[in-house]
Amino acid sequence: MPKTCSDPAPGAHATLHGPTMGTRWSVTCAPLPKKQAQALRQDLAAAVEQVDAQMSPWKPHSDLVRLNHAPVDAWVDLPAQMLDVLACALDIGRLSQGAFDIGVGALVDAWGFGAARAAPDAAAIRSASGAAPQSAHAVLELDAGAGRARKHAPLQIDLGGIAKGHAVDRMAAVLQQHGVHQALAALDGELRAVGSQPDGSAWPVALEQPEAGRRAVRGVLALQDLAVATSGDYRHFWDVQGQRLAHTMDARRQAPVHNAVASVTVLARQCMHADAWATALLVAGPGAGLALAQRMGLEALWLLRQGAGVAEIGLGRFSAAGR
């Protein structure tokens, strides 16, 4: 996963941070006056907490849980920001031909990666995978003008592949509202650079080796007015009879992702786009994913498992010509 990778001179940078979504958010920027830093930290924390309150499957009163529990064909009032995220998710679902699909909530829960249980449950897996697959973009209807959505068939939505990226974009918006135009916002493996570092150089961000139980740097990306996100199989997975089954679900197969892709890193202007497309390319696999990325004009880096090693395929700035 990408992460902040900088070793500034003492006093050159300040870091604001806090807990959210089972992990931590952080912002690195030039030192600020104490009052301004306190106000900024408060607004950043409020922004990410609002995303969590809307889109968490763990919070029983979140807007996502309300939508999931609503009867079929019943309209559900939703916040405008959540409707924007749902619209983006459905759009990328269509463009990726179902490789990205937010309608995998039942599968996520059945395999022990969600709020319902902490380990795979065979009966739940049979129930979730036995239903006829229906893409979220074919089942979920949005009415942005009226601020509402409804399902036309049973559907359990999971926003794990896009909500954190959106939270980073919200953080970037808060920074700009406070007049901070040189900063790096991060939440778990999703990051967005607002401008450059105070000295004018790009923000260095570490790209991890795809190794379970170990954090090692494979390379460093330079970000300026750009977001990055990585999806991989090496942080949250189950080992089933020697096979690694990732926490990311393939709605088309009704099963966890299982292919040669160790990780996919995507660059985009908005972090929620990078987040969702990284998930889509991971699910699509090495062949179809590369073709999809080329068709969409994405800048992406695949790390592919080959025997005991890892091979790279890159597009855009990740290609040999772009380095």
Summary of the structure (lengths in Angstrom):
residues: 323
radius of gyration: 19.4
end to end distance: 19.5
largest distance: 57.8
contacts: 1101
relative contact order: 0.14
helix: 33%
strand: 28%
